[in-house]
Amino acid sequence: MTPMSAVKSPWLIAFGIASVVHLVLNGAGADPWDSITKCLVAPLLAAWVVEQKGPRLLVVALVFCFLGDLFLEIENLFIVGMAAFAVAHITFITFFVQRGGLDQLRRRPWIPIAYVIAAIGLVAWCWGGLETDLKAPIPVYAALLVGTAAISLATDLRAGIGGALFLVSDGIIALGEADRIDQDATATGLAIMALYILAIFFLATAILQREKRTVAAGSGFDPTIRTDCWPRLPAGKVTT
């Protein structure tokens, strides 16, 4: 598909509509409709990725984002929802590692260092207010958030913006769970969801764009063969 047809895809349009409707319903406190629309966002984006013949790992990550959204809407399943998002981040990290993200991180050590410092500060700020059952999983989940944010930024700027927004969104949730901010405030809920929606949108669109540019870079590629390995460019070919 051409870039224009990708933008005009009914799945991407539906994702945009569902996102806007959800934010409106979230702001209005229209339960349970806000929960229903929330759980439509990631699947619609995943359907668009499938339509665009995107990488399977990206689809898997978005499916686990959907499961995280679903479980977080069910009472007493916060840890299960966090676990689903943890798998999503492991999948994102795996994807970028397969695309040479570790080599990029070695060339830019300031990226992981900055994110680790930020994550330590966030966890320390939350620590005293966290329930006992959250004190073990929160640092682990924070490490995965940092992993996604750092390796995505080292690999691609737009993807890195998505990873950073994901970290900020979930950081706000952590602060709410620790009673550092009012997690029931309308503005807090809107900020969390707006940042999350933008996060997965930037990650998905960045990944698809880079994949298509690489495949179209020149000879030596067979675009009919889909793999989970970011194709290497032919000698002398450079994409931006």
Residue, then its C-alpha position, 0 to 999 in steps of 0.5 A: m500500500t502507498p503512504m496515502s492509502a495507509v493513512k486512509s485505511p478504515w482501520l486507522i480512521a476507526f482507531g482515530i475515532a475510537s481514541v477521540v470518543h474515548l477521551v470525550l467519554n473519559g472526560a465526561g465520566a461516562d462509565p461503562w462506555d469509556s471502558i468499552t472504547k478504551c478496549l477498542v483502541a489497541p485492537l484497531l491499531a493492531a488490525w491496521v498493522v495487520e492490514q499493512k503487513g507489518p511485523r508480527l511482533l508489533v501485532v503481538a505487543l498491541v494485543f497485550c496492550f489490549l489485554g492490559d487495558l481490559f484487565l485494568e478495567i476489572e476490579n482487583l486485576f491491576i497486577v494482571g493488567m500490569a503483567a499484560f503490559a509487561v509482556a507488551h514491553i518485552t515484545f517491543i524490546t525484543f523487536f528493537v533488539q532484532r533491529g539492531g537496537l543494542d548496537q545503537l544503545r552502545r553508541r548512545p550510552w547517555i540514553p539508557i543512563a538518563y532513563v535509568i536515573a529518571a526511573i530510579g527517581l520515579v520509583a523512589w518518589c512512589w515507594g513510600g506510598l505503594e501498597t505492599d503487593l506493588k512494591a515488588p512488581i513496580p521496579v520490574y515494570a519500571a525497568l521494562l518501561v525504561g527498556t522500551a523507551a531507551i531502545s526505541l529512542a536509540t533506534d528511531l526518533r518517532a518510536g523513541i517519542g512513543g516510548a517516552l510517552f508510554l513511560v510518562s503515562d504509566g509513571i502518572i499511574a504509578l504516582g496515582e497508585a502511591d497517592r502522590i497525585d489524585q488519580d481520580a481527577t478527570a485531568t489525570g485520567l485524560a492525561i494518562m489515556a492521551l499519552y498512552i494513545l499517542a505512545i502506541f500510535f507513534l511506536a506503530t507508525a514509526i515501526l511500519q515506516r522504517e520497515k517499508r523504507t528499508v524494504a524499498a531501499g534497493s535490490g537484494f530484498d524480497p518484499t513478499i517474504r515477511t520476517d521478524c528481522w529488520p532487513r539490512l540495507p545493501a552496501g552504500k544504501v542509507t535511509t533516514 
